[in-house]
Amino acid sequence: MEDLLYAGGAVQFRVVNRGALDVSDVGVAVVVDDRYSSHRYLRLPWLAAGDAEAFTVPLELTPGRHRLEVIADPQLEILERPELQTNNRLALEVEV
């Protein structure tokens, strides 16, 4: 995950495959204020090794302080060592 930003009523980010293998059918969760019950979820059908894809997800937030977290492969379906999973999530504090 890279370049997490909230602007203009949308969250923007890039998903980067830093691995040596292509991946398919990867999930990405966008979570607001640790409420997983109302998260947004995307699926990437394919991401080649070394490639990246940028996303913009409309996300209206109520006034106040919020914590956004974007998590690639939240179900841990991609086989990789635990120390390589640390770059699968980014968090951002925003004030609306």
Buried (B, 14 or more C-beta within 10 A) or exposed (E): BEEBBBEEEEBBBBBBBEBEEEBEEBBBBBBBEEEEEEBBEBEBEEBEEEEEBEBEBEBEBEEEEBEBBBBBBBEEEBEBEEEEEEEBBBEBEBEE
